[in-house]
Every structure is written in structure tokens, then in C-alpha cells.
Amino acid sequence: MTMNKNGLLIAAGCASLLAVLTHVAVILGGPDWYRFFGAGEQMAQMAEQGSSYPALVTLVISAVLGAWGAYAFSAAGLIRHLPLLRTAMCLISFVYLFRGLYGLVVWAVDDYKFFEQVMERPVFMLVSSLICLAIGGLYSFGLFRQWPYLERR
């Protein structure tokens, strides 16, 4: 079956790459950017103290998001077929959707002590959760449309 280009998956890949750029900008922006983008006060303080830990964690997240973008582009037919494409795309879709739904639950149930640090920035939690849901939707619906073209290899 001939692979067709899938706009939803291309948009999903671009969204993941935008997330990569955002994470790199956070590293370059320093402690205030860690705070603004919801990394938590502890990460911001470590960055202020010159610790490399926040940058390393953020780089790992960026690398994962970059790989996810590559998988979206592979599933869309823009780049070569990556290993375990169907499985990876299902897992990526799940993670984005789970993060979005989890964030909405945390946002809606903000009186639990467990969620205290996360809810220091409720607007950020709401917005980032909606963004994750949107990206997860792009991956999921794009994958659904592309599934017949993704051969098992």
C-alpha cells in the first residue's frame, strides 16, 4: 500500500519539535524560565545555584520529544520507516493524552496535599494540559487515519 502524507501527523511532529525548542529555550532562559514553565521551584533554585541537573533533565525531555517528532514524521511518510512505528506511535499518543487528562484532573481537584506544588500555577497546569490533549489528539487521529499504511516490520 502506498503511504500517503498525513497532515495531522505532520502537525503532531511539528508540535513536538516546538516543544523541543521551548525546552531548550527554558535551559537558555534560566531559573525564571523554569519557574514560568512550571518546572517547580526546586528546579529553578538548582539552576540558580549553577547545578547542571535541571539542564540535563530538560535536555533528556527535549531528546524524547524530538524522537516523538521523528516518529510522527515517519508515520506521516516524510522520513524513512522507524523501528516499532505502530507501537511507538500508540505509546506516544497515550502519553500525551494521559498527561493532558491527568493535568485536567489535578486542576479540577486542587485541594489535595499531593497536588500542592503542581497547583502553584493552576493556569499553567490548565493550559499545558490542554496543549498536551491537543497534541495527543493530533497523534491519535493521525495514527488512526494512517494505520492501514503502516506496515508491520
C-alpha positions as a LaTeX table, in Angstrom:
\begin{tabular}{lrrr}
\hline
Residue & $x$ (\AA) & $y$ (\AA) & $z$ (\AA) \\
\hline
Met1 & 0.00 & 0.00 & 0.00 \\
Thr2 & 1.36 & 3.43 & $-0.91$ \\
Met3 & 1.99 & 5.74 & 2.04 \\
Asn4 & 0.04 & 9.00 & 1.90 \\
Lys5 & 1.16 & 12.19 & 3.60 \\
Asn6 & $-0.87$ & 12.81 & 6.75 \\
Gly7 & $-1.37$ & 16.44 & 7.77 \\
Leu8 & $-2.41$ & 15.55 & 11.31 \\
Leu9 & 0.81 & 13.63 & 11.91 \\
Ile10 & 2.88 & 16.37 & 10.31 \\
Ala11 & 1.23 & 18.87 & 12.67 \\
Ala12 & 1.85 & 16.49 & 15.59 \\
Gly13 & 5.53 & 16.23 & 14.70 \\
Cys14 & 5.81 & 20.00 & 14.37 \\
Ala15 & 4.13 & 20.43 & 17.77 \\
Ser16 & 6.63 & 18.04 & 19.33 \\
Leu17 & 9.50 & 19.95 & 17.73 \\
Leu18 & 8.04 & 23.21 & 19.05 \\
Ala19 & 8.05 & 21.61 & 22.49 \\
Val20 & 11.73 & 20.73 & 21.97 \\
Leu21 & 12.52 & 24.36 & 21.13 \\
Thr22 & 10.56 & 25.52 & 24.17 \\
His23 & 12.51 & 23.20 & 26.47 \\
Val24 & 15.83 & 24.38 & 25.02 \\
Ala25 & 14.68 & 27.98 & 25.49 \\
Val26 & 13.94 & 27.19 & 29.14 \\
Ile27 & 17.52 & 25.99 & 29.60 \\
Leu28 & 18.87 & 29.15 & 27.98 \\
Gly29 & 16.38 & 31.37 & 29.82 \\
Gly30 & 17.47 & 30.13 & 33.21 \\
Pro31 & 15.72 & 29.96 & 36.59 \\
Asp32 & 12.89 & 32.39 & 35.80 \\
Trp33 & 12.01 & 30.35 & 32.75 \\
Tyr34 & 11.97 & 27.14 & 34.79 \\
Arg35 & 9.51 & 28.84 & 37.15 \\
Phe36 & 7.33 & 30.27 & 34.37 \\
Phe37 & 7.09 & 26.97 & 32.51 \\
Gly38 & 6.12 & 25.03 & 35.62 \\
Ala39 & 9.29 & 23.04 & 36.32 \\
Gly40 & 8.95 & 23.78 & 40.02 \\
Glu41 & 10.76 & 25.93 & 42.49 \\
Gln42 & 13.33 & 23.26 & 43.31 \\
Met43 & 14.47 & 23.03 & 39.68 \\
Ala44 & 14.63 & 26.83 & 39.47 \\
Gln45 & 16.69 & 27.03 & 42.65 \\
Met46 & 19.09 & 24.35 & 41.42 \\
Ala47 & 19.52 & 26.32 & 38.18 \\
Glu48 & 20.20 & 29.48 & 40.23 \\
Gln49 & 22.88 & 27.61 & 42.16 \\
Gly50 & 24.59 & 26.58 & 38.94 \\
Ser51 & 23.63 & 22.91 & 39.09 \\
Ser52 & 23.67 & 21.13 & 35.75 \\
Tyr53 & 20.84 & 18.81 & 36.85 \\
Pro54 & 17.95 & 21.00 & 35.59 \\
Ala55 & 19.59 & 21.43 & 32.19 \\
Leu56 & 20.32 & 17.70 & 31.89 \\
Val57 & 16.77 & 16.71 & 32.81 \\
Thr58 & 15.39 & 19.28 & 30.37 \\
Leu59 & 17.74 & 18.06 & 27.62 \\
Val60 & 16.58 & 14.47 & 28.15 \\
Ile61 & 12.96 & 15.62 & 27.89 \\
Ser62 & 13.88 & 17.54 & 24.72 \\
Ala63 & 15.53 & 14.46 & 23.23 \\
Val64 & 12.45 & 12.34 & 23.94 \\
Leu65 & 10.16 & 14.97 & 22.42 \\
Gly66 & 12.46 & 15.18 & 19.39 \\
Ala67 & 12.27 & 11.41 & 18.94 \\
Trp68 & 8.49 & 11.63 & 19.19 \\
Gly69 & 8.50 & 14.27 & 16.46 \\
Ala70 & 10.62 & 11.99 & 14.28 \\
Tyr71 & 8.15 & 9.13 & 14.82 \\
Ala72 & 5.27 & 11.39 & 13.78 \\
Phe73 & 7.15 & 12.39 & 10.62 \\
Ser74 & 7.96 & 8.74 & 9.92 \\
Ala75 & 4.33 & 7.71 & 10.32 \\
Ala76 & 3.32 & 10.62 & 8.07 \\
Gly77 & 5.64 & 9.33 & 5.36 \\
Leu78 & 8.07 & 12.25 & 5.43 \\
Ile79 & 11.08 & 10.25 & 6.59 \\
Arg80 & 12.06 & 6.58 & 6.50 \\
His81 & 10.14 & 3.97 & 8.45 \\
Leu82 & 11.40 & 3.94 & 12.05 \\
Pro83 & 11.53 & 0.76 & 14.15 \\
Leu84 & 8.41 & $-0.29$ & 16.06 \\
Leu85 & 6.50 & 2.54 & 14.41 \\
Arg86 & 2.99 & 1.39 & 15.25 \\
Thr87 & 3.87 & 0.55 & 18.85 \\
Ala88 & 5.79 & 3.78 & 19.39 \\
Met89 & 3.01 & 5.90 & 17.91 \\
Cys90 & 0.42 & 4.23 & 20.15 \\
Leu91 & 2.58 & 4.85 & 23.22 \\
Ile92 & 3.32 & 8.46 & 22.26 \\
Ser93 & $-0.38$ & 9.13 & 21.72 \\
Phe94 & $-1.16$ & 7.57 & 25.09 \\
Val95 & 1.47 & 9.60 & 26.96 \\
Tyr96 & 0.30 & 12.92 & 25.51 \\
Leu97 & $-3.36$ & 12.11 & 26.21 \\
Phe98 & $-2.59$ & 10.80 & 29.71 \\
Arg99 & $-0.59$ & 13.93 & 30.57 \\
Gly100 & $-3.41$ & 16.13 & 29.33 \\
Leu101 & $-6.13$ & 14.25 & 31.20 \\
Tyr102 & $-4.01$ & 13.93 & 34.36 \\
Gly103 & $-3.40$ & 17.67 & 34.35 \\
Leu104 & $-7.10$ & 18.41 & 34.00 \\
Val105 & $-7.93$ & 16.08 & 36.90 \\
Val106 & $-5.25$ & 17.73 & 39.04 \\
Trp107 & $-6.56$ & 21.14 & 38.02 \\
Ala108 & $-10.16$ & 20.18 & 38.88 \\
Val109 & $-9.27$ & 18.51 & 42.20 \\
Asp110 & $-6.89$ & 21.10 & 43.56 \\
Asp111 & $-7.48$ & 20.61 & 47.28 \\
Tyr112 & $-5.30$ & 17.52 & 47.77 \\
Lys113 & $-1.94$ & 17.99 & 49.50 \\
Phe114 & $-0.31$ & 15.68 & 46.95 \\
Phe115 & $-1.01$ & 18.20 & 44.17 \\
Glu116 & 0.08 & 21.29 & 46.13 \\
Gln117 & 3.30 & 22.06 & 44.23 \\
Val118 & 1.75 & 21.26 & 40.87 \\
Met119 & $-1.14$ & 23.62 & 41.60 \\
Glu120 & 1.03 & 26.61 & 42.48 \\
Arg121 & 0.35 & 27.64 & 38.87 \\
Pro122 & $-3.20$ & 26.50 & 38.05 \\
Val123 & $-3.43$ & 28.48 & 34.80 \\
Phe124 & $-0.19$ & 26.92 & 33.57 \\
Met125 & $-1.47$ & 23.46 & 34.53 \\
Leu126 & $-4.72$ & 24.04 & 32.64 \\
Val127 & $-3.07$ & 25.48 & 29.52 \\
Ser128 & $-0.29$ & 22.87 & 29.36 \\
Ser129 & $-2.84$ & 20.09 & 29.85 \\
Leu130 & $-5.00$ & 21.39 & 27.02 \\
Ile131 & $-1.91$ & 21.64 & 24.80 \\
Cys132 & $-0.98$ & 18.03 & 25.61 \\
Leu133 & $-4.54$ & 16.91 & 24.86 \\
Ala134 & $-4.45$ & 18.73 & 21.53 \\
Ile135 & $-1.11$ & 17.19 & 20.57 \\
Gly136 & $-2.31$ & 13.78 & 21.76 \\
Gly137 & $-5.38$ & 14.23 & 19.59 \\
Leu138 & $-3.23$ & 15.02 & 16.56 \\
Tyr139 & $-1.15$ & 11.90 & 17.17 \\
Ser140 & $-4.20$ & 9.71 & 17.85 \\
Phe141 & $-6.41$ & 10.82 & 14.97 \\
Gly142 & $-3.45$ & 11.00 & 12.61 \\
Leu143 & $-2.42$ & 7.49 & 13.59 \\
Phe144 & $-5.97$ & 6.21 & 13.15 \\
Arg145 & $-6.07$ & 7.62 & 9.62 \\
Gln146 & $-2.59$ & 6.36 & 8.78 \\
Trp147 & $-2.86$ & 2.90 & 10.38 \\
Pro148 & $-3.58$ & 0.97 & 7.14 \\
Tyr149 & $-0.44$ & 2.44 & 5.55 \\
Leu150 & 1.86 & 1.49 & 8.43 \\
Glu151 & 3.12 & $-1.97$ & 7.63 \\
Arg152 & 4.38 & $-4.17$ & 10.40 \\
Arg153 & 8.13 & $-4.51$ & 10.04 \\
\hline
\end{tabular}
